[in-house]
Amino acid sequence: MKKLSLLLLPAIIFMFSATGCSQKKYKAGSTKYTSAARHKATMRSYKVLGKRYHPTYVSVGQVQHGISSWYGPNFHGKHTSNGEVYNMHARTAAHKTWPMDTMVKVKNLQNGRSTIVRINDRGPFVRGRIIDCSYTAGKEIGLDRMGIAKVSIEVVGFAGKVQSKERIRRDKAAHKVTRVRLSNFGVQIGAFKRYAGAKLTQKKHKVRYPQYQTVIKKFTDVDGDGEPLYRVWLMGFGSEQEARDFKNNNDLVGAFIVRN
């Protein structure tokens, strides 16, 4: 199917568990498919056809529903966002915001067939579509006949490696969630003497920017008067550059970069 291929670039492969859960770290940097520089670059926000997209981080077991399409001969041999040469016979896919080399189970909800793909491109830039499968992957779930289909997509691994169903089930039961690690850079969007003001701002921006975490940080005796100051931060950026891109491309008066 028609899509817009970008030579953008990929994400990070530090991984950690959610706050409060047991933690397992994985070495960051390049994978066998994607360089460290491209991992970093593809997690920056970008604009296509007048719409801005903010690549985000995902956890094993995370699910999304929508429409899947496929792309084949017209793009065979061209470069994908992570710098690979697109091979329509490989099991790969394009996603607008998930990290490169994320392993994804795609299930066709209209016929029950499924396949596992590796994200190596950005797209599809068509309203309602959430993933663009390669020709081979699309054929395995019937897209070669249907063209598009309603699907569920589930994160099943990172760095080109799939976690076993048993491990995913066991980790979910233990509340141990493996996910790509975020940086410690954020954007301060407000500071308040009253906690109620900070809470109201947190609630507003949590709805407005659901892809990031909106947190309240309490700082004591900032002005020497013994009174606390409540700062509201947006966290969850993959790098300092991503945080700066976000600040510069959103109408946030008085916002500035912070480091946790």
SULBEL-V731897 format. One record per residue. RES is the residue in one small letter. PSI is psi in whole degrees, 0 to 359 (NA if undefined). OMEGA is omega in degrees with one decimal (none if undefined). D_LAST is the distance of its C-alpha to the last C-alpha in Angstrom with 2 decimals. Layout:
# SULBEL-V731897
res = [RES,RES]
psi = [PSI,PSI]
omega = [OMEGA,OMEGA]
d_last = [D_LAST,D_LAST]
This chain:
# SULBEL-V731897
res = [m,k,k,l,s,l,l,l,l,p,a,i,i,f,m,f,s,a,t,g,c,s,q,k,k,y,k,a,g,s,t,k,y,t,s,a,a,r,h,k,a,t,m,r,s,y,k,v,l,g,k,r,y,h,p,t,y,v,s,v,g,q,v,q,h,g,i,s,s,w,y,g,p,n,f,h,g,k,h,t,s,n,g,e,v,y,n,m,h,a,r,t,a,a,h,k,t,w,p,m,d,t,m,v,k,v,k,n,l,q,n,g,r,s,t,i,v,r,i,n,d,r,g,p,f,v,r,g,r,i,i,d,c,s,y,t,a,g,k,e,i,g,l,d,r,m,g,i,a,k,v,s,i,e,v,v,g,f,a,g,k,v,q,s,k,e,r,i,r,r,d,k,a,a,h,k,v,t,r,v,r,l,s,n,f,g,v,q,i,g,a,f,k,r,y,a,g,a,k,l,t,q,k,k,h,k,v,r,y,p,q,y,q,t,v,i,k,k,f,t,d,v,d,g,d,g,e,p,l,y,r,v,w,l,m,g,f,g,s,e,q,e,a,r,d,f,k,n,n,n,d,l,v,g,a,f,i,v,r,n]
psi = [158,135,168,113,134,143,69,249,149,183,136,141,43,140,146,169,164,155,133,353,164,153,141,125,147,146,132,168,209,160,182,348,329,135,160,321,319,326,314,315,325,354,3,151,153,163,134,129,39,358,136,137,143,97,141,175,149,162,151,132,348,138,144,146,145,208,137,143,188,159,144,246,323,339,355,127,353,163,142,179,332,7,354,160,125,128,108,347,355,164,85,176,165,139,145,329,344,150,150,147,11,134,130,131,121,121,123,111,352,342,357,359,150,162,166,131,164,129,124,13,166,146,185,141,57,133,130,342,135,342,147,110,151,167,310,315,318,320,323,333,11,11,339,335,323,333,297,161,156,132,164,141,135,133,124,6,178,167,28,5,133,133,147,154,322,318,318,316,317,318,322,317,327,4,35,105,120,129,165,135,138,162,175,18,144,186,124,127,1,158,133,144,329,132,326,322,319,320,320,318,320,314,317,313,340,323,320,324,69,344,351,165,129,114,154,126,128,124,130,145,47,319,9,8,5,356,141,160,131,114,139,122,144,123,167,19,148,343,169,321,320,320,319,319,317,311,318,339,9,148,80,91,127,5,150,163,138,164,124,NA]
omega = [-176.8,176.4,178.0,-179.0,-179.0,171.8,-178.3,173.6,-161.6,-160.9,78.4,167.2,166.7,177.1,178.4,179.4,-176.6,180.0,179.5,179.6,175.4,-168.3,173.5,-177.5,176.7,-177.8,-179.9,174.8,-174.5,171.9,178.9,-178.2,-167.5,178.4,179.0,-179.6,179.8,174.4,-178.2,-174.9,-177.2,176.2,174.9,176.9,-179.2,-178.5,176.7,178.4,176.5,179.6,-180.0,179.3,-178.8,176.6,-173.9,-177.7,-173.5,179.2,173.7,-178.2,179.6,-174.5,175.5,179.3,179.1,-178.4,174.6,171.5,179.0,175.8,-171.4,-170.9,-177.3,-178.4,-179.2,179.6,177.9,-177.9,175.0,-175.5,-179.6,176.5,177.0,170.0,-176.7,178.0,-174.7,179.7,177.0,179.7,-179.9,-179.2,175.5,175.6,-173.9,-171.6,-177.0,-176.7,175.0,178.8,169.9,179.4,-170.7,172.8,179.7,-179.9,175.3,-176.0,-178.9,177.0,175.6,-178.4,-177.5,176.2,177.9,-177.3,175.2,179.5,176.1,-177.7,175.5,-178.3,-6.1,-176.6,178.2,-176.7,176.3,-179.0,-175.8,-178.5,178.3,-177.6,172.0,-177.6,-177.5,179.8,179.7,179.9,-178.4,179.9,173.2,-178.5,178.8,178.1,-174.0,-176.5,174.3,179.2,174.1,-177.2,165.3,175.5,-176.0,176.8,-177.9,177.9,-179.7,175.7,178.8,-177.6,-178.7,174.8,-179.2,177.6,-178.5,-180.0,179.0,178.9,-178.7,179.9,177.9,-179.6,-179.1,-177.6,177.7,-172.8,177.7,179.3,177.9,-177.3,178.5,177.1,178.2,176.4,179.2,179.1,175.5,-177.5,178.3,176.8,-171.7,173.3,-178.9,-179.3,-179.1,179.2,178.4,-178.9,179.2,178.2,177.7,-178.4,-178.8,-175.4,175.3,177.8,-175.7,-177.5,-175.5,-179.0,178.7,176.2,177.2,-173.8,176.3,178.7,-179.5,177.5,-175.3,174.4,-178.1,-176.7,179.8,-179.1,178.9,-178.2,179.0,174.7,-178.1,-179.5,179.5,-177.1,167.5,-178.5,177.8,178.2,-177.2,-177.8,175.3,-179.2,178.9,178.1,179.1,177.2,-179.6,-179.6,-176.4,-175.9,177.5,-176.7,-178.1,-176.7,177.0,-179.3,175.2,-176.8,176.8,177.4,-174.9,none]
d_last = [43.12,42.09,38.42,36.53,35.20,32.33,31.52,27.80,25.70,23.62,20.50,18.69,19.97,17.29,17.95,16.68,17.72,16.41,14.39,17.07,19.35,20.54,18.80,20.43,18.92,20.90,21.12,19.55,21.68,25.09,27.41,31.20,31.06,28.13,26.72,23.06,23.27,24.74,22.25,19.48,21.75,22.94,19.56,19.56,21.02,24.74,27.83,31.20,34.25,32.40,29.72,26.05,24.42,20.78,20.62,18.64,18.02,20.56,21.52,24.84,27.25,25.81,28.84,29.75,33.21,35.03,37.54,37.87,39.95,40.83,41.46,43.96,46.58,45.50,42.17,43.42,42.78,40.20,36.61,33.80,30.20,29.18,32.13,34.55,38.10,38.63,41.13,42.51,43.91,40.53,38.43,35.52,34.13,32.16,29.33,27.61,23.99,23.77,22.71,25.54,27.36,26.39,29.56,30.96,34.01,35.94,38.56,41.29,41.77,45.22,46.79,44.47,44.04,40.73,39.31,36.11,34.62,31.87,29.84,30.50,30.91,29.74,32.00,34.21,34.01,36.48,35.85,35.61,35.35,32.35,33.46,36.07,37.72,39.64,43.41,43.81,41.03,42.35,45.88,44.93,43.91,46.72,45.10,47.84,50.26,48.13,46.09,43.19,42.43,40.22,37.78,34.94,32.34,30.35,27.68,29.36,27.47,25.53,26.50,30.05,30.47,31.54,30.74,33.87,34.69,35.01,31.54,29.99,32.13,31.27,27.49,27.74,29.88,27.43,24.44,22.99,21.67,21.22,19.19,17.65,14.18,11.50,9.09,5.29,6.39,7.39,10.06,10.69,14.20,15.35,15.41,18.15,20.13,21.52,19.71,22.34,21.32,17.68,19.14,21.59,19.12,17.02,20.36,21.54,18.68,18.45,22.07,21.74,18.96,19.48,18.10,14.47,12.80,12.98,11.11,11.81,9.71,12.34,12.53,15.88,18.56,16.87,20.39,22.20,24.04,22.49,21.31,17.85,15.92,14.44,11.93,12.06,9.47,10.69,8.76,10.76,11.50,13.14,12.33,11.53,15.19,15.14,12.60,14.98,17.96,16.95,16.47,19.74,21.68,21.06,22.46,19.42,20.72,18.40,15.29,12.95,10.12,6.57,3.80,0.00]
